[in-house]
Amino acid sequence: MTGKVALVTGAGRGIGRGIAGALAGRGWTIAVNYRSDRGSAEACLESVKKAGGDGFLVQADVADTGNHERLVGEVMERTGRIDLLVNNAGMAPRQRRDILQLTPESFDEVMNVNLRGPVFLTRLVAGVMIEQVKNNNEEAPLIINITSISAVYASVNRAEYCMSKAALSMMTKLWAVRLAEYGIRVYEIRPGIIATDMTAGVSEKYDKLLEGGIALTPRWGKPEDVGKAVAALSENSFPYSTGAVFTVDGGLSVARL
Ligand SMILES: NC(=O)c1ccc[n+]([C@@H]2O[C@H](COP(=O)([O-])OP(=O)(O)OC[C@H]3O[C@@H](n4cnc5c(N)ncnc54)[C@H](OP(=O)(O)O)[C@@H]3O)[C@@H](O)[C@H]2O)c1
């Protein structure tokens, strides 16, 4: 396998697949991580190859820190490097419940997938990246975290999701600070309302909000919209930016009066 190597978590479906496709179009080799849906991951790999990239599948539930050594080990064994980590895998609460009915079980599940997993996976990959920087003079690797407008918009019927994304946003800053001395830049991409399985169950609600003008760009976001943002960052187009937030929300978060 040639070219730069990206580990994209949760790449089988939705936004992750959009990211893998966009990177593949620029010749990246993609480690397509998936949790349970192997069929989708295989379809993603096929689209990666069609787009001109290369890749392979790596199964791992990123919420389980016990899987991380194996996950990163498999990528290193196959490619010997990681130039980009995209922490994309994430979940919404299985059931939307008012914060007054928030359960510890749902809180723990969402936090483990959306925050605890990425924190410790990033810690492990950061170690690999630091060694890579020390051992060669190539461009430093990058880390991109996929958060959400929910990092700053309060939805009281999925509080655990909002809290997980707000914390992931802080995680971006913390790693940006810690890894700056190695030239490793860390970014947050903050998507708005994107058409994927995650939003399929509440599409009527979002159809109405979009028709009502909630976003300045009057349409649903697509996984490819997020993919394009990741691809732009991956090409070192923003060498003087780190710890920064890039919104991909069709202008939804522009404060208006
Ligand atoms: N859709 C939106 O409107 C929106 C907006 C803002 C931010 N986001 C964020 O964007 C990211 C992707 O969301 P999406 O809309 O594409 O969701 P999705 O369609 O539900 O897909 C989720 C993906 O994440 C994977 N995944 C979930 N838990 C995992 C785990 N523990 N370990 C490994 N992989 C796991 C799934 O893999 P399997 O299929 O193998 O289970 C699947 O590929 C999430 O972080 C989400 O919070 C989404």
The ligand as an SDF file (V2000), in Angstrom:
LIG
                    3D

 48 52  0  0  0  0  0  0  0  0999 V2000
  -25.8620   12.7890   11.2390 N   0  0  0  0  0  0  0  0  0  0  0  0
  -25.7580   13.9930   11.7860 C   0  0  0  0  0  0  0  0  0  0  0  0
  -26.6410   14.8550   11.6250 O   0  0  0  0  0  0  0  0  0  0  0  0
  -24.5450   14.3480   12.6010 C   0  0  0  0  0  0  0  0  0  0  0  0
  -24.3940   15.6970   12.9550 C   0  0  0  0  0  0  0  0  0  0  0  0
  -23.3000   16.0700   13.6980 C   0  0  0  0  0  0  0  0  0  0  0  0
  -22.3590   15.1360   14.0710 C   0  0  0  0  0  0  0  0  0  0  0  0
  -22.5160   13.8300   13.7440 N   0  0  0  0  0  0  0  0  0  0  0  0
  -21.4910   12.8970   14.1900 C   0  0  0  0  0  0  0  0  0  0  0  0
  -20.8810   12.2910   13.0700 O   0  0  0  0  0  0  0  0  0  0  0  0
  -20.4040   11.0030   13.4130 C   0  0  0  0  0  0  0  0  0  0  0  0
  -20.9730    9.9840   12.4250 C   0  0  0  0  0  0  0  0  0  0  0  0
  -22.3870   10.0150   12.5260 O   0  0  0  0  0  0  0  0  0  0  0  0
  -23.3650    9.4330   11.4120 P   0  0  0  0  0  0  0  0  0  0  0  0
  -24.4840   10.3730   11.2940 O   0  0  0  0  0  0  0  0  0  0  0  0
  -22.6010    9.0240   10.2240 O   0  0  0  0  0  0  0  0  0  0  0  0
  -23.9020    8.1530   12.2150 O   0  0  0  0  0  0  0  0  0  0  0  0
  -24.4370    6.7450   11.6890 P   0  0  0  0  0  0  0  0  0  0  0  0
  -25.0050    6.8680   10.3420 O   0  0  0  0  0  0  0  0  0  0  0  0
  -25.2960    6.2390   12.7990 O   0  0  0  0  0  0  0  0  0  0  0  0
  -23.1250    5.8560   11.6020 O   0  0  0  0  0  0  0  0  0  0  0  0
  -22.3710    5.6450   12.7540 C   0  0  0  0  0  0  0  0  0  0  0  0
  -21.0930    4.9450   12.3880 C   0  0  0  0  0  0  0  0  0  0  0  0
  -20.3070    4.8610   13.5620 O   0  0  0  0  0  0  0  0  0  0  0  0
  -19.9690    3.5000   13.7960 C   0  0  0  0  0  0  0  0  0  0  0  0
  -19.8790    3.2570   15.2330 N   0  0  0  0  0  0  0  0  0  0  0  0
  -20.8060    3.5410   16.1760 C   0  0  0  0  0  0  0  0  0  0  0  0
  -20.3540    3.1600   17.3680 N   0  0  0  0  0  0  0  0  0  0  0  0
  -19.1350    2.6260   17.1820 C   0  0  0  0  0  0  0  0  0  0  0  0
  -18.1680    2.0460   18.0250 C   0  0  0  0  0  0  0  0  0  0  0  0
  -18.3880    1.9370   19.3330 N   0  0  0  0  0  0  0  0  0  0  0  0
  -17.0080    1.5910   17.4910 N   0  0  0  0  0  0  0  0  0  0  0  0
  -16.7840    1.6970   16.1580 C   0  0  0  0  0  0  0  0  0  0  0  0
  -17.6640    2.2290   15.2990 N   0  0  0  0  0  0  0  0  0  0  0  0
  -18.8240    2.6800   15.8010 C   0  0  0  0  0  0  0  0  0  0  0  0
  -21.0260    2.6600   13.1280 C   0  0  0  0  0  0  0  0  0  0  0  0
  -20.4630    1.4020   12.8400 O   0  0  0  0  0  0  0  0  0  0  0  0
  -21.3280    0.0620   12.7090 P   0  0  0  0  0  0  0  0  0  0  0  0
  -22.2690    0.3060   11.5810 O   0  0  0  0  0  0  0  0  0  0  0  0
  -20.3470   -1.0140   12.4320 O   0  0  0  0  0  0  0  0  0  0  0  0
  -22.0540   -0.1110   14.0120 O   0  0  0  0  0  0  0  0  0  0  0  0
  -21.3230    3.5280   11.8900 C   0  0  0  0  0  0  0  0  0  0  0  0
  -20.4110    3.2570   10.8560 O   0  0  0  0  0  0  0  0  0  0  0  0
  -20.8500   10.7620   14.8480 C   0  0  0  0  0  0  0  0  0  0  0  0
  -19.7990   11.0630   15.7220 O   0  0  0  0  0  0  0  0  0  0  0  0
  -21.9940   11.7470   15.0300 C   0  0  0  0  0  0  0  0  0  0  0  0
  -22.1690   12.0990   16.3720 O   0  0  0  0  0  0  0  0  0  0  0  0
  -23.6100   13.4040   13.0160 C   0  0  0  0  0  0  0  0  0  0  0  0
  1  2  1  0
  2  3  2  0
  2  4  1  0
  4  5  1  0
  4 48  2  0
  5  6  2  0
  6  7  1  0
  7  8  2  0
  8  9  1  0
  8 48  1  0
  9 10  1  0
  9 46  1  0
 10 11  1  0
 11 12  1  0
 11 44  1  0
 12 13  1  0
 13 14  1  0
 14 15  2  0
 14 16  1  0
 14 17  1  0
 17 18  1  0
 18 19  2  0
 18 20  1  0
 18 21  1  0
 21 22  1  0
 22 23  1  0
 23 24  1  0
 23 42  1  0
 24 25  1  0
 25 26  1  0
 25 36  1  0
 26 27  1  0
 26 35  1  0
 27 28  2  0
 28 29  1  0
 29 30  1  0
 29 35  2  0
 30 31  1  0
 30 32  2  0
 32 33  1  0
 33 34  2  0
 34 35  1  0
 36 37  1  0
 36 42  1  0
 37 38  1  0
 38 39  2  0
 38 40  1  0
 38 41  1  0
 42 43  1  0
 44 45  1  0
 44 46  1  0
 46 47  1  0
M  CHG  2   8   1  16  -1
M  END
$$$$
